[in-house]
Amino acid sequence: MEAPAVPTPALPRFHRHTPLAAALALAFAAPAFAQSAGQLQTVTVTAERRAENAQSVPSSISVVGGDLLEALNTSGQDLRMLAGRVPSLNIESSFGRAFPRFYLRGYGNTDFRLNASQPVSLVYDDVVQENPILKGFPAFDLDRIEVLRGPQGSLFGRNTPAGVVKFESARPSPKKLEGYGSISFGSYQTINAEGMVNVPTSASSALRVSVLSQTRNDWVHNTVANAQTPDMEGYRDNAVRVQYLLTAGNDFSALANVHARDYSGSARVFRANIIKPGTNDFVDGFDRTKVSFDGKNESEVQNYGANLRLKWNLGGGLSLNSITGYETVRTYSRGDIDGGSTYNFAGGAGSIPFPSETADGMPAHHQFTQELRLESNNSGPLNWQAGVFYFNEDYKIESFSYNSTAAGNPQTGYERVRQKNDAYAIFGAVNYQVSPALKLRGGLRYTHDKKTFTVEDNTYSLTELGTGTKDSKLSWDVSGTYALDKDTSLYARVATGFRGSSVQGAGPFNGQSVAGPETNTSYEAGVKADLFGKRARVNFGVFRYDVKDLQLTAVGGASGNANILLNAKKATGQGFELDAQAFVTDNLLASLGFGYNDTQIKDPTLAVSPCGNLQDLTKTNCTVLDPVDANGKALINGNPLPQAPKTTLNFSLKYTQPVANGEMYVYTDWVYRSKINFFLYESTEFTGKALTEGGVRVGYTWANGKYDAAVFGRNITNQTRIVGGIDFNNLTGFINEPRTWGVQFKALF
């Protein structure tokens, strides 16, 4: 499995000392709505590239912000904290904080390579973050997070066949000088400091500076004597964003954004032989605070970027938008992938059949994007938008392997590759108000995508030195809403999307492989309603999607420490989603989100190597549940997609009570996801159990909300689960975050 670990020579290791609605949910309307008098506020989104009421958009959308985002951020968590917080969303990583992988409706990509593409696109302040390391930029000082389920091919482009997760930073305002500062202290000496200052520089301009600093001490101890990495799971994660807004009335606006991230800490910690054979239980005596391996563990990320968003009012109901973005990132991560220290072909407790320590780095990277979009803003029934988009990405990846069982831990392999990606698109969309009740929408996008992939240096002396791909595709969507009354509407949508071809570099265990483009066609319909004078909000939808030529990643197995790209003939997903929120009383806000996703791989001939056993190549070291072919490979037809829970559930409650000159509050949030399959084949040991995590926050605000003090807890039941695994070596896995407690103080000015 080529290296979930990863950057060029390691930097110095950081020293980390230092009535209906009562059952319904916040997942849709969790943002920063200052709810008042027991009434829900309107949620404005830009899912269709223009600001509008989320209840009017004919697609499945969830929004995260406000209390939920505050509760999650103060504990120092990374983007994986959003997993399950809205229906049908899962996020996981085999890199730790550096490389989140997103899944919507069970549709995602488990590929851990640094040039892996994902079918869920992440868009931060209107700029796509294509490389998987860019997707890990922290969430702080945000206005909201929008989760758009289903293909977004016409307005957001390729690599969006599963959907889009859209981050919107809070913008500068010329109205007044204001800001906030927040600091929290928690378990494992975790410190989370966040601040913002908004400075008007004139009546029409303003500067906004936002900063974040997260640190945590190591809490996992390596029991190996004289270990290269004695302790781990600590981190230092710092980020800054500077924005400048300039306006000229309604005629022109310019918003400039410069941002940076510096991360140093642990890569994912792999733990050998933690799964009891024949079960998916932990072995007896498992201790989450201890590991035993002989290799290194370290991770570094430096990310810098800038974007400029311009808007001109051209008159006659027309406006022109320009969005220019630039991103660059350097990363390095190294890990002991086998997770053990005893090299023993004969087997036995704690043994590993062969050592595997790898690292991946990206010493050079840049991404440039440019979009021009012309839109109408007429009062009549017809409105439209049209534009062009250009994307350029160029980066190098270095991969290393080491022998941690030999003196000096010598490097045993090295490969450097370079990937270039150029894409352009022409797109347009039309909205038409057929009648006061009926609105129709349609969109088209033509995309041309070109990749070149070159092996620049390879110590394995393989002959595959380069390849290239070219894909062209027309994506479209058609949708409509029908208003039953002013507070209730029906919607339906048919949409397509595609993901461009992927390339895998050659390695010691496999040759170079290419997976062709995949396409998705999705159908959904639902109802959106505000109830009881906007005391409650309920959104419900059903969906079905069909993916043709689905790109899959076969990781590890008996084929060894390798990553192999495949195309399945077809995959399907179907299910439903509920998003709701309600004031049970004026002081009690309840929310619920539920997603049901039934996914299947449909390819009768597709087979992959199951878990390996190097003591006896005719056997496996896990209990394979699939039929096998004549070559001993598992036939995966009918299996669910990996990391695709069938059900996700989130629930929250907030109770407020005036006390003295302030307000006491109690906030609790819970998330559940059903069992998951780690790999393409099914086995007893590599099936992750259902996971339930809950949080609580109790606080007091005073001086008209100017000050806030709170105590909080995350994963308060301290449930421990295996959330991912390595199957080429032994029963190795990695686990979820532990329980944490903390206190926070926040002041506004």
C-alpha positions in Angstrom: 0.0 0.0 0.0 2.2 2.8 -1.1 2.4 5.3 1.6 -0.3 6.9 3.5 2.5 8.4 5.4 4.1 11.4 3.5 7.2 15.4 2.5 10.8 15.7 1.5 13.3 15.3 4.3 11.6 15.7 7.6 11.7 19.0 9.3 12.6 19.1 13.0 9.9 17.3 15.0 7.7 19.8 16.8 7.9 19.5 20.6 4.3 19.6 21.9 4.3 20.6 25.6 2.3 23.0 25.8 -45.1 18.6 18.6 -43.6 17.2 15.1 -40.4 19.1 15.4 -39.3 17.7 18.7 -37.7 14.9 16.7 -36.3 16.9 13.9 -32.9 18.3 13.1 -30.2 20.9 12.7 -28.3 19.3 9.9 -29.9 21.5 7.4 -30.2 24.8 9.2 -27.3 24.5 11.6 -25.6 27.8 10.6 -25.2 31.0 12.3 -28.8 32.0 12.4 -29.4 34.1 15.4 -32.7 32.4 16.1 -35.2 34.7 17.8 -38.6 34.3 19.5 -38.7 30.6 18.6 -38.6 31.3 14.9 -36.2 29.9 12.3 -34.3 32.3 10.2 -34.0 32.2 6.4 -30.8 30.4 5.2 -29.1 32.0 2.3 -26.8 29.7 0.1 -25.0 30.0 -3.2 -25.5 26.5 -4.3 -26.6 27.8 -7.8 -23.7 30.4 -7.9 -26.0 33.1 -6.8 -27.4 34.0 -3.3 -30.9 32.6 -2.7 -33.1 31.0 0.0 -32.0 27.4 0.5 -35.6 26.4 0.6 -36.0 27.5 -3.0 -33.1 25.5 -4.4 -34.3 22.3 -6.2 -31.6 20.0 -4.8 -30.5 18.3 -1.6 -28.5 20.8 0.5 -27.3 20.9 4.1 -25.7 23.8 5.9 -23.4 23.7 8.9 -22.5 26.7 11.0 -23.4 28.5 14.3 -23.6 26.4 17.4 -22.5 23.1 15.8 -19.4 24.6 14.2 -18.5 26.4 17.4 -18.8 23.2 19.4 -16.7 21.2 17.0 -14.0 23.8 16.4 -13.2 24.7 20.1 -12.1 21.1 20.7 -9.2 21.4 18.2 -10.6 18.8 15.7 -9.8 18.9 12.0 -12.3 18.5 9.1 -13.1 14.9 9.9 -15.2 16.4 12.7 -17.9 17.1 10.0 -18.4 13.3 9.3 -22.0 12.5 9.7 -22.9 16.0 10.8 -25.2 16.3 7.8 -27.1 13.4 6.2 -25.0 11.0 4.0 -21.7 12.7 4.6 -18.6 10.7 5.6 -15.0 11.9 6.0 -12.0 9.7 6.8 -8.3 9.7 6.4 -5.3 7.3 6.5 -3.0 10.4 6.8 -4.5 12.0 9.9 -5.1 15.7 9.7 -3.4 16.3 6.3 -5.6 14.4 3.8 -9.3 14.2 4.4 -11.3 12.0 2.0 -15.0 13.0 1.5 -17.9 10.7 0.7 -21.5 11.7 -0.2 -24.3 9.2 -0.4 -21.6 6.5 0.0 -19.8 7.7 -3.2 -16.1 8.7 -2.7 -12.6 7.4 -3.2 -10.3 5.6 -0.8 -7.2 6.3 -2.9 -4.3 7.6 -0.6 -1.9 8.8 -3.4 -1.0 12.4 -3.5 -2.4 12.8 -7.0 -5.6 11.0 -6.2 -8.8 12.7 -7.4 -12.1 12.5 -5.5 -15.7 12.6 -6.8 -16.6 15.0 -4.0 -15.1 18.4 -4.7 -14.1 20.9 -2.0 -14.6 24.6 -2.9 -13.2 27.1 -0.5 -14.3 30.7 -1.1 -15.3 29.9 -4.6 -12.0 28.3 -5.5 -11.8 24.6 -6.1 -9.2 22.8 -3.9 -8.2 19.9 -6.2 -5.2 18.3 -4.6 -6.2 16.1 -1.6 -3.8 18.0 0.7 -5.4 21.3 -0.1 -8.7 19.9 1.1 -7.4 19.8 4.7 -7.2 23.6 5.1 -8.8 24.3 8.6 -12.3 25.6 9.0 -12.3 28.8 11.0 -14.1 32.2 11.0 -16.6 30.8 8.6 -20.0 32.1 7.6 -21.2 28.6 6.7 -20.4 25.3 5.1 -22.8 24.1 2.4 -23.0 20.5 1.5 -24.5 19.9 -2.0 -25.4 16.3 -2.6 -25.6 14.8 -6.1 -23.7 15.8 -9.3 -22.8 19.4 -9.7 -21.3 19.1 -13.1 -22.9 22.1 -14.9 -21.9 24.9 -12.4 -18.9 23.4 -10.6 -17.4 21.2 -13.2 -15.6 17.8 -13.4 -14.7 15.8 -10.3 -18.1 16.7 -8.8 -20.2 13.6 -9.7 -20.9 12.9 -6.0 -21.3 16.5 -4.9 -19.6 19.6 -3.5 -18.6 20.7 0.0 -18.5 24.5 -0.1 -16.8 26.7 2.6 -17.7 30.3 2.8 -15.5 32.6 5.0 -17.1 35.4 6.9 -16.4 38.5 4.8 -15.0 42.0 5.8 -17.6 44.7 6.5 -17.1 48.5 6.3 -19.9 49.0 8.8 -17.9 48.9 12.1 -14.7 47.9 13.9 -15.3 44.5 15.5 -13.7 41.3 16.3 -13.5 38.3 18.7 -11.0 36.2 20.5 -11.5 32.6 21.7 -9.2 30.3 23.6 -9.9 26.8 24.9 -7.8 24.4 27.0 -8.5 20.6 26.9 -7.3 17.1 27.5 -3.8 16.2 26.4 -2.9 19.8 26.9 -4.9 20.8 23.8 -5.0 24.5 23.1 -7.3 26.0 20.5 -6.9 29.8 19.9 -8.9 31.6 17.3 -9.3 35.3 16.7 -10.6 37.9 14.1 -10.5 41.6 13.7 -12.6 43.5 11.1 -11.2 47.0 10.4 -13.2 49.5 8.2 -10.6 51.4 6.1 -13.1 53.7 4.6 -16.9 54.0 4.1 -16.6 51.5 1.2 -13.6 49.2 2.2 -12.6 46.9 5.1 -9.8 44.6 6.2 -10.5 41.3 8.0 -7.8 39.2 9.6 -8.5 35.8 11.0 -6.1 33.5 12.8 -6.2 30.0 14.2 -3.7 28.1 16.3 -4.3 24.5 17.4 -1.8 22.4 19.5 -2.0 19.1 21.3 0.6 17.0 23.2 1.5 13.5 22.2 -0.7 11.0 24.0 0.3 7.7 22.4 3.5 6.1 23.7 5.8 3.8 21.6 6.9 0.9 23.8 9.8 -0.1 21.6 13.1 0.6 23.3 15.0 3.5 21.7 12.2 4.0 19.2 12.8 6.5 16.4 9.5 8.1 17.3 8.8 7.5 21.0 5.5 9.4 21.3 2.9 10.6 18.8 -0.6 11.9 18.0 0.3 15.5 19.0 0.2 18.4 16.5 0.7 22.1 15.9 -1.7 23.5 13.3 -1.6 27.2 12.5 -3.5 29.1 9.8 -4.2 32.7 8.9 -6.5 34.4 6.4 -6.4 38.1 5.4 -9.2 39.6 3.3 -9.7 43.1 1.9 -13.0 44.3 0.5 -13.4 47.3 -1.7 -16.8 48.4 -3.1 -18.1 51.2 -5.3 -21.7 51.3 -4.4 -23.6 48.7 -6.3 -21.4 49.1 -9.4 -18.3 47.2 -8.4 -16.8 45.1 -5.6 -13.4 43.5 -5.1 -12.6 40.9 -2.5 -9.0 39.8 -2.1 -8.0 36.9 0.0 -4.5 35.7 1.1 -4.2 32.6 3.4 -1.6 30.2 4.7 -1.3 27.0 6.8 1.6 25.5 8.7 1.1 22.0 10.2 3.6 19.8 12.0 2.7 16.7 13.9 1.9 13.0 13.6 0.9 11.1 10.5 -1.7 8.4 10.9 -0.7 5.9 13.6 -1.0 2.3 12.3 -1.3 -0.4 15.0 -0.3 -4.0 14.1 -2.5 -7.0 15.1 -5.1 -5.0 17.0 -8.0 -7.0 15.4 -8.9 -10.4 17.0 -8.9 -13.0 14.2 -12.3 -14.2 13.1 -14.0 -11.1 14.5 -13.9 -7.3 14.2 -13.2 -6.8 17.9 -10.1 -5.5 19.4 -7.7 -8.0 20.7 -7.8 -8.7 24.5 -6.0 -6.1 26.5 -5.9 -3.4 23.7 -4.6 -0.1 25.0 -5.3 2.9 22.8 -2.5 4.9 24.5 0.3 2.4 23.4 1.8 1.2 20.1 4.9 -0.9 19.3 6.7 -0.2 16.1 10.3 0.5 15.0 9.8 3.1 12.2 9.3 6.9 12.1 6.1 8.8 12.2 6.0 12.5 11.1 3.9 14.8 9.0 4.4 18.3 7.6 2.2 20.6 5.5 2.8 24.2 4.3 0.0 25.7 2.3 -0.2 29.2 0.8 -2.9 30.7 -1.5 -4.6 33.8 -2.7 -7.7 34.6 -4.6 -9.4 37.7 -6.0 -13.1 37.9 -6.6 -14.4 40.8 -8.7 -17.9 41.8 -9.6 -19.1 44.5 -12.0 -22.6 45.7 -12.5 -22.8 46.3 -16.2 -26.3 47.8 -16.2 -29.4 46.4 -17.9 -29.7 43.7 -15.3 -26.3 42.2 -16.1 -23.2 41.6 -13.9 -19.8 40.1 -14.6 -17.9 38.0 -12.1 -14.2 37.1 -12.2 -12.7 34.6 -9.8 -8.9 34.1 -9.8 -7.3 31.6 -7.5 -3.7 30.4 -6.8 -2.7 27.6 -4.4 0.6 26.0 -3.6 1.3 23.3 -1.0 4.3 21.3 0.2 3.9 18.2 2.2 5.8 15.3 3.7 4.5 12.4 5.7 6.3 9.2 6.9 4.8 6.3 8.8 5.5 2.8 9.9 2.7 1.2 7.8 3.1 -2.3 9.1 2.5 -0.9 12.6 4.7 -3.5 14.3 8.3 -4.2 15.3 8.7 -8.0 15.4 9.8 -9.4 12.0 8.8 -13.1 12.1 7.6 -15.3 9.2 6.5 -17.9 11.7 3.8 -15.7 13.0 2.8 -15.2 16.6 1.5 -12.3 18.7 2.7 -8.9 17.6 4.6 -10.3 14.6 4.6 -8.8 11.1 5.4 -11.0 8.1 7.5 -8.2 6.5 8.4 -4.6 7.3 6.8 -1.7 5.5 7.8 1.9 6.2 7.1 4.5 3.6 7.0 8.2 3.0 5.4 10.5 0.4 6.3 14.1 -0.3 5.2 16.9 -2.6 8.2 19.2 -2.9 6.7 21.4 -5.7 3.1 22.2 -6.5 1.0 25.0 -7.9 -2.7 25.3 -9.0 -4.1 28.3 -10.9 -7.8 28.8 -11.7 -9.7 31.5 -13.5 -13.4 31.8 -14.0 -15.4 34.5 -15.8 -19.2 34.4 -15.4 -21.8 36.7 -16.8 -25.2 36.6 -15.1 -28.5 38.4 -15.4 -30.5 39.8 -12.5 -33.8 40.6 -14.1 -37.2 41.1 -12.4 -38.9 39.1 -15.2 -39.4 35.4 -15.5 -36.1 34.6 -17.3 -32.7 34.7 -15.8 -29.4 33.1 -16.9 -25.7 32.8 -16.3 -22.9 31.8 -18.6 -19.1 31.5 -18.3 -15.7 30.0 -19.0 -13.3 28.3 -16.6 -9.6 27.4 -16.8 -7.7 25.1 -14.5 -3.9 24.4 -14.4 -2.1 22.2 -12.0 1.5 21.1 -12.0 3.3 19.2 -9.2 5.9 16.6 -8.3 5.6 13.7 -5.9 8.4 11.8 -4.2 7.9 8.4 -2.7 10.3 6.6 -0.4 10.5 3.2 1.2 12.7 2.1 4.2 13.8 -1.0 5.9 13.1 -0.4 9.6 14.5 -3.8 10.6 18.0 -3.0 9.3 20.7 -1.0 11.1 20.3 2.7 10.3 16.9 2.2 8.8 18.2 2.5 5.2 16.2 3.8 2.3 15.3 0.9 0.0 13.4 2.6 -2.8 12.7 6.0 -4.4 10.4 7.3 -7.1 9.7 10.8 -8.3 6.8 11.5 -10.6 5.4 14.7 -12.1 1.7 15.3 -13.0 0.3 18.2 -15.1 -3.4 18.8 -15.5 -5.0 21.4 -17.8 -8.7 21.7 -18.1 -11.1 24.3 -19.5 -14.9 24.5 -19.6 -17.7 26.5 -21.1 -20.9 26.5 -19.1 -24.4 28.1 -18.8 -27.6 27.8 -16.8 -31.1 29.2 -17.3 -33.9 29.8 -14.7 -37.5 30.4 -15.9 -40.5 31.2 -13.8 -43.3 29.4 -15.7 -46.0 30.5 -13.2 -46.1 32.0 -9.7 -45.8 28.4 -8.4 -43.5 26.7 -11.0 -39.8 27.4 -11.6 -37.6 25.5 -14.0 -33.9 25.4 -14.2 -31.4 23.8 -16.6 -27.6 23.8 -17.0 -24.9 22.6 -19.4 -21.1 22.4 -19.1 -18.6 21.2 -21.7 -15.2 20.2 -20.1 -12.0 19.2 -21.7 -9.5 17.6 -19.3 -5.8 16.7 -20.1 -3.3 15.0 -17.8 0.4 14.1 -18.4 2.1 11.8 -16.0 5.9 11.2 -16.1 8.2 9.1 -13.9 11.2 11.3 -13.6 13.3 8.9 -11.4 12.7 5.4 -10.4 15.1 3.1 -8.6 13.0 0.1 -9.5 14.2 0.5 -13.2 10.7 0.0 -14.6 10.0 0.7 -18.2 6.8 2.6 -17.9 8.1 6.2 -17.9 5.0 8.3 -18.8 1.5 8.4 -20.0 -1.2 10.9 -20.7 -5.0 11.1 -20.7 -7.5 13.4 -22.5 -11.2 13.5 -21.6 -14.0 15.6 -23.0 -17.5 15.5 -21.5 -20.8 17.4 -21.6 -22.6 17.5 -18.2 -26.1 18.7 -17.7 -28.9 19.1 -15.2 -32.6 19.8 -15.3 -34.6 20.7 -12.2 -37.8 22.4 -11.0 -39.7 23.5 -7.9 -43.4 23.7 -7.5 -44.8 25.8 -4.6 -47.8 24.2 -2.9 -48.0 27.3 -0.7 -45.7 30.1 0.5 -43.9 27.7 2.9 -44.0 24.4 1.2 -42.5 23.3 -2.2 -41.8 20.2 -4.1 -38.6 19.7 -6.1 -37.2 17.3 -8.6 -33.8 17.1 -10.3 -31.9 15.0 -12.9 -28.2 15.7 -13.1 -25.0 14.3 -14.6 -21.4 14.6 -13.6 -18.0 13.0 -14.4 -14.6 12.5 -13.0 -11.6 12.6 -15.3 -9.1 9.8 -15.8 -6.7 8.9 -13.0 -3.1 7.7 -13.3 -1.1 5.5 -10.9 2.7 5.5 -11.1 4.6 2.2 -11.3 6.0 0.7 -8.1 7.8 -2.4 -6.9 4.6 -4.4 -6.5 2.6 -3.2 -9.6 3.0 -1.6 -12.9 1.6 1.7 -14.0 -2.2 1.8 -14.2 -4.8 4.1 -15.6 -8.5 4.3 -14.7 -10.7 5.8 -17.4 -13.2 8.6 -16.7 -16.4 7.8 -14.7 -19.8 9.3 -15.3 -22.8 9.6 -12.9 -26.5 10.1 -13.6 -28.6 11.1 -10.6 -32.3 11.4 -10.0 -33.8 13.0 -6.9 -37.1 14.5 -5.7 -38.3 15.8 -2.4 -40.2 18.3 -0.3 -39.0 21.4 1.6 -41.3 23.0 4.2 -41.4 25.6 6.9 -44.1 24.7 9.5 -46.0 26.2 12.3 -45.1 29.8 11.5 -41.5 28.9 10.8 -41.1 27.2 14.2 -40.1 24.1 12.3 -38.3 23.3 9.0 -38.4 19.8 7.3 -36.6 18.8 4.2 -37.0 15.3 2.8 -35.8 13.8 -0.4 -35.3 10.4 -2.2 -32.5 9.7 -4.7 -31.1 7.2 -7.1 -27.7 7.4 -8.9 -26.0 5.2 -11.5 -22.2 5.4 -12.0 -20.7 4.0 -15.2 -17.0 3.0 -15.2 -16.6 3.8 -11.5 -12.9 4.4 -10.6 -11.9 2.1 -7.7 -8.7 1.7 -5.7 -7.6 -1.8 -4.7 -5.3 -1.2 -1.8 -2.9 -3.8 -0.5 -4.3 -7.3 -0.3 -2.2 -10.3 -1.3 -0.7 -8.2 -4.1 1.5 -6.5 -1.5 2.1 -2.9 -0.5 0.5 -1.5 -3.6 -2.3 0.7 -4.9 -4.0 -0.5 -8.1 -6.5 1.5 -10.1 -9.6 -0.3 -11.5 -12.8 0.6 -13.4 -16.0 -1.2 -12.3 -18.6 -1.5 -15.1 -21.3 0.1 -12.9 -22.2 1.1 -9.3 -25.5 2.2 -8.0 -26.8 4.1 -4.9 -30.3 4.8 -3.7 -31.9 6.0 -0.5 -33.4 9.0 1.2 -32.4 12.0 3.4 -34.2 13.9 6.1 -33.0 17.3 7.3 -35.1 19.2 10.0 -35.0 21.7 12.8 -37.6 22.9 15.2 -38.3 25.0 18.3 -40.0 22.6 20.7 -40.4 25.6 23.0 -39.0 29.2 22.7 -36.0 28.0 24.7 -35.4 24.5 23.2 -34.2 24.0 19.7 -34.0 20.4 18.5 -32.6 19.1 15.2 -32.3 15.8 13.4 -30.6 14.6 10.2 -30.9 11.1 8.8 -29.5 9.6 5.6 -30.0 6.1 4.2 -27.7 4.9 1.4 -27.8 1.6 -0.3 -24.8 1.2 -2.6 -23.7 -1.7 -4.8 -20.8 -2.5 -7.1 -22.2 -4.1 -10.2 -19.5 -6.0 -12.2 -19.7 -9.8 -12.3 -16.1 -10.3 -13.4 -14.3 -7.8 -11.3 -12.0 -9.4 -8.7 -9.4 -8.1 -6.3 -6.7 -9.6 -4.1 -8.0 -10.1 -0.5 -5.9 -9.8 2.6 -2.5 -11.4 2.2 -0.6 -14.0 4.2 3.0 -14.2 3.3 3.6 -17.3 5.4 1.3 -19.2 3.1 0.4 -17.5 -0.2 -2.6 -19.9 -0.7 -4.3 -18.5 2.4 -5.5 -15.2 3.7 -5.1 -13.7 7.1 -8.7 -12.6 7.4 -12.1 -14.2 7.0 -13.1 -13.3 3.4 -16.9 -13.3 2.9 -16.9 -13.0 -0.9 -16.7 -15.9 -3.4 -13.2 -16.3 -4.9 -12.2 -17.1 -8.5 -9.7 -19.6 -9.7 -6.8 -17.3 -8.9 -7.9 -16.8 -5.3 -9.2 -13.3 -5.9 -12.4 -12.1 -4.3 -15.3 -11.4 -6.6 -16.8 -8.1 -5.4 -20.0 -7.9 -7.5 -22.8 -6.8 -5.2 -20.6 -5.4 -2.5 -21.2 -2.0 -1.0 -18.8 0.8 -1.8 -16.0 1.2 0.8 -16.4 3.6 3.6 -20.1 3.9 2.8 -22.3 3.5 5.9 -25.8 2.5 5.1 -27.2 4.9 7.6 -26.0 8.2 9.1 -27.9 10.0 11.9 -27.2 13.3 13.7 -29.1 14.9 16.5 -28.7 18.1 18.6 -30.5 19.9 21.3 -29.9 23.5 22.6 -31.6 24.8 25.7 -31.3 28.4 26.8 -32.4 30.1 30.0 -32.1 33.7 31.0 -30.1 34.0 34.3 -29.2 37.3 36.0 -27.9 39.6 33.2 -27.0 36.8 30.8 -28.1 33.5 29.5 -27.2 29.9 30.4 -27.2 27.3 27.7 -26.8 23.6 27.3 -25.9 22.2 23.9 -25.5 18.5 23.0 -24.8 17.0 19.6 -24.6 13.3 18.6 -23.7 11.5 15.4 -24.1 7.9 14.4 -23.0 5.9 11.4 -23.7 2.3 10.8 -21.0 -0.3 10.0 -18.6 0.3 7.1 -16.5 -1.9 4.8 -12.8 -0.8 4.7 -12.0 -2.4 1.3 -13.6 -3.5 -1.9 -13.9 -7.1 -0.8 -15.9 -8.0 2.4 -14.3 -9.7 5.4 -15.2 -10.2 9.0 -12.0 -8.5 10.4 -12.1 -5.5 8.1 -15.7 -4.5 8.7 -15.8 -1.4 10.9 -18.4 -1.5 13.7 -21.1 1.1 14.0 -19.8 4.3 15.6 -21.6 6.7 17.9 -20.0 9.9 19.2 -21.5 12.6 21.3 -20.5 16.1 22.5 -21.8 18.4 25.2 -21.3 22.1 25.8 -22.5 24.0 28.9 -22.0 27.8 29.1 -23.0 31.2 30.1 -23.1 34.4 28.0 -23.4 37.9 29.4 -23.1 41.6 28.5 -25.5 41.2 25.6 -23.6 38.2 24.2 -20.2 40.0 24.4 -18.7 37.3 26.6 -19.0 33.6 26.7 -17.6 30.9 29.0 -18.2 27.2 28.6 -17.1 23.7 29.5 -17.2 21.1 26.8 -16.6 17.4 26.0 -16.2 15.5 22.8 -16.7 11.7 22.3 -18.0 11.8 25.9 -18.8 8.1 26.0 -15.2 7.4 25.0 -16.3 4.9 22.4 -13.2 3.4 20.7 -13.6 2.0 17.1 -11.3 0.7 14.4 -12.1 3.1 11.5 -9.6 1.8 8.8 -7.1 -0.9 8.2 -4.1 -2.2 6.3 -4.7 -5.7 4.7 -1.4 -6.6 2.9 0.6 -7.5 6.0 -1.4 -8.4 9.2 -4.5 -7.4 11.1 -3.5 -3.7 11.3 -5.9 -0.9 11.9 -6.2 2.7 13.0 -8.8 4.2 15.4 -11.0 7.2 16.1 -10.2 10.2 18.4 -10.4 9.7 22.2 -12.6 11.5 24.6 -11.6 15.0 25.5 -12.8 17.6 28.0 -12.1 21.3 28.0 -13.0 24.9 28.9 -13.4 27.9 26.6 -13.6 31.6 26.9 -14.7 33.9 24.1 -15.0 37.7 23.9 -16.4 39.9 21.3 -15.7 43.6 20.7 
